Amino acid sequence: MAVHTRLLKRDILDILSVYKIGNLVNFSGIKEGIENTNYKIRTTKNNYVLTIYEERVNKKYLPFFLNLMLNCSKKKISCPKPILDANCNIINNFKKKKIAIFSFLNGKSKKNWSEINCFEVGRILGQFHLVNKSFKKKISNEFSIDFWKSIFKKMGRVKLNSLIPEIHELLNRELQFINLNWPQNLPKGIIHADFFPDNVFFKGKKISGVLDFYFSCHDFLIYDLAITINAWCFKKGEFNQYFFNEIIKGYQSKRVLTKKEKKLFNIILRGAALRFLLTRLHDSINKKRNSIVTLKDPIEYYRILKFHIQSQKGFNYFK
């Protein structure tokens, strides 16, 4: 979440005029995140989140994302529920941008988490994969290998190396490795693809909600798990084996990994790290001066990627 598009009170009132969710009390921008503009809106009836869809989200896939949220809600995975307007639309337009309003989730993301929390993270991710097994709509992963190659070329050697010395050379080698070794036949399904700590809310030890479905797609299930491992099991580049073990235990309480998935996990973890390193580098290079946004540090994923590269031989993740 983030604020790229600034709205005034009259803009919020204009948007709310087509909804039956009460009168505006107050509103505020939500700074956390990167992709879309989000505002918390309080009305006389309840709290809501207004989302304005920005550049990186493919607008033609919005019905897929929002219907996926509805499917998860029906199957007891707590997430934001799209709110219908007076004409029963879940997606609207405002100033040439797509918008939607959602229920507000209670709870908070954790800055520091425990092994118990990690088990819950793995369990909910496994449950997400299971309940969406029968979800009929599918879209391919637009942020996979071809995208990685494209974004790498656009940034160029000079800009990349100005952020992290010699990063261009490392990325070039890693892209070649991934291109040659990326697997073809692993279990697939609907994945969340953004199961980061700031997208998971807790109330106490239990997960109270999952946010940001806007990278969801059809891809390797183990890739989703790899994204999650990278996001939850590292602090300043240091791998936490205990957190890893608990996420795997939680996940396998819902879906057991195949031998092939375990064997190829290093490659998948490297791909997952590379994907977020590249987009963080891109966002750092192309930051908009007038946007209120919290940029994510690419150094974090540079360290994670280096760990997995060094772990290619002789390191057993599944201890």
N, C-alpha and C positions, 0 to 999 in steps of 0.2 A: 504494500500500500504506500501511497505517497500523495503529494499535492503538486501537480503540474499545471492544472487549470484552476485559476483563482475565481471564486464565485462571490458575489455580493448577496446581501439579504434578499433583494428583489429577484435575483436569479433563483434562489432556493424557493421563494414563494411561488414563482412561476412554475417551477418543476412540480411542487406539491399540489398545485391546483388541479391536476388530473388524477390525484390519488385520494383515497378516502381513509387517510391515516391520521386525521386530526390536524389541529392548527400548530404552526411553528412556535416553539418556545425559544430554542437557541440552536446554533450549529457551530462546528469547528472543524478545521482541516486535520486529517490524520497524517502525520509525517512519516511514520514507519513504512519501509518498503521502497519499491522502485517503479513497478510497472504502470499502475493506474492511479488516477486521482480519486481520493476517498474523503468523504465528509461524514462525521457523526452528526446525526440530526435528532434532536429531541422534540417531540410533538406532545400535544395534550393527551395522546393515547399511549405512546410508547417511545422507545429509542430505536433508531434505524441507522443504516449505513447507505449513503448515496455513493455509487461508483460511476465515475466517468471514464470510459475506455479510451486509452491513449494509443500511441503509435504501434507498440510491439504486439498488442493483442489483435489477432486476425478477426475482424468483425463478423465475417461469415460463419465463424464457429461459435459465436455467442449462444445460439440456441442449444448447441451441444453442451457447453459448459454449464448453463443454467439448468438444463434438464438433468444433467448428471448430479447437480446439487439436490434437485428434487428427489432423485432416485436414492441418494444417500440418506436424505432426511427420512424417507419412507422406511428405509431399512436400518434405522436406529444408529446411523452415524451422524452425530450432531454437526451441523454446518449452517452457514447463512441460507435462509430460505428466500427465494425471489418473491417480491410482493407484487401482486397484480394491481394495475391501475383501474380506473372506473370502466375502461373498455376491455378489461381482461388481458391487457398486454403485459408481458414481463420485461420487454425491452422498449425504450423510447428514444427520442432524439432531442438533443438540446445544443444549439449553436454548432450544428454540423457534426456533433459527436454522439455516439451511442451511450445511453445511460441506463442504469437499473437501480432499484431500491431493494434492500435486503433487511431481514430481521437482524437485530443486534445480538451478538453472542456475549454472554457473560463469561467471566474468567479472564485470565491473563497468561501471556506467554512467559516462560521462565528464562531468566538470565543465567541461572545456575540450576543444574538438574542432577538427579540422583540415578542410581541403578534401577530403582523402582520405577522412576519416570521413564527410563529407557525401555524397560519391559513393556510398559503401556504404549509407548510410541510404536514399537514393533508389532504389538498385538493389533492396534488400530489400523496400521498399514496393511497387515495381513487380512484383516476384516474388510478393508476397503477393496482389496483385490478380489476377495470372495464375493461380496455382495454385488459387485459390478460385472461379475463373470457373464451374466445374462443380459447386460446392457447392450442393446442392439446397435446403437449408433457408434461409429468408429471414425476417428480421424488419425492420420499418421502424425508422427513426431516431426514438426517443422524445425525443431532445434536440435537435430541430430548431426551426423558427420558432415553432410554437405553444407549445412549452416556453419559448422565450426571452420571448415576450410574457407568459406566465403568471408566470414567476419575477420579471420586471420589476415587474409590478403588485403582487406580494406584498411586495416590499421597500419600496416607497414612497419619496417624495421626501425626507423628513427623514432617514431612515436612510442612504440612498444619498449624499446631499450631505454628511453628517457624515463619510463615509469619503474622498470626493474631491469638492471643491467643484464644483458645477454639473454633476456627472456625470449626474444625472437628466435634465437637458435634452438632453445629448448622446445618451444612450441612447434617449430618446424619438424624437429626429430620426432616429437610425440605424435603429431598428426600423421606422419608417415607410418609410425608403428601401429597406430589405431587403424589406419586405412588397410593395412595388411593383415591385421589379426582380429578385427572385430567379428564376433560370431554371427552366424546366420540362423541357426535353429535352436532357439531357447523358448521356454514357455512365454507366451504373450498374453496381454489383457489390457484393460483400462488402467493406466497409471496416473498418479497425482502429479509427479514430476517436480514438485516444489515443497516437499515435506520438511520444511525448515523449522527451527524452534520458534521463529516469530509467526509462523502459520499454524501453530498448535497451541490452543488455550487449555489451561489447567484450572481446576477448582480443587484445591488440596492435592492429593496424589493422583486424582483421576482426570482424564482428558475430558474437557467440557465442550470442545469444538475444534473443527478443522477448517482453515480458511484457504482462500486463493486457489481456485481450481483452474486458473487460466492457462496453465501449461499442460493440463490433462490431455491425454492422447492414448493411442494404442501402440504399445511397444513392449520390450522385454520387461517382465515383472521384476527380475533381478536388478535391472537398471534403476528402477524406482527405489529398491532397497539400498542400492549403492549410493544414490543421492542422499538418502536418509542417513546412512552410516557416516558419510563425509560431513554431513551437517551437524551430527550429534556426538560424534566420537573423537573429535579433535579439539584441543585447546592450544593455541599458538603453535600449531604444527605437531604437537605431541599426541600420539595415538593412545586412547584409553581402551585397553583390552576388556575391561570389566563392562564398560558401556556397550561395546560391540557385542559381547556375549549375551547381555540382557536383551538387546534389540533383536538379535537372532532368535533367542528363546521365545520372546513374545511373538515374533513373526511366525515361527514354526508351530506355535500353539494354534495357528489358523491355517497355515499352508506350509508343508514340508518342502524344503529345497531339494532339487535333484542333484545327483553327483556331478553332472556336467555344469550346472550353475555354480557349484562350489569350486570346481576346477578352474573355471574361467573368471572367477570373481575379481582377480587382480586387474585383468584387462577392463572389466566393466567399471571398477572403481576408478581406474585411470581416466576412462572416458567421461565418467560423471564429474570428476574433478576438473578435467580439461574444459568441459562445457561451461562451468560457472567461472572458471578463471578467465576464459575468453570474454564472456559477457561483462564481467566486472572490469576488465581492462578497457573494453569498449565504452562502458558507461563513464569511466574515469576520464577517458580521452574526449568524450563528447558531452560532457556535463553542460546543461543549459544554465546560463547565469541567473535567470529569473525564476527558476523552479525551486520550490521548497521540498527538498528531498534528502534522505539519508543515504549517501553512497556507501556501498559495501566494499571493504578493503580487498583488493585482488591478492595482496600478500598472503592472506589466509589460505587461499586456494592454491597459490604457488607452493606453499609449504606442504599442503596435503598431497598435491600431485607429486612432488619430489619424494615424499614418503612412500607412495605406492610404486614409483619407478624403482626406488632402492629396494623395495620389498618383492620385486619380481621373482627373485630366486632365493629360496631358502626360508622364506617367512610363511608361517602357517597361521592364517587368520582364525581358523576354526580350532582353537586350542581347547 
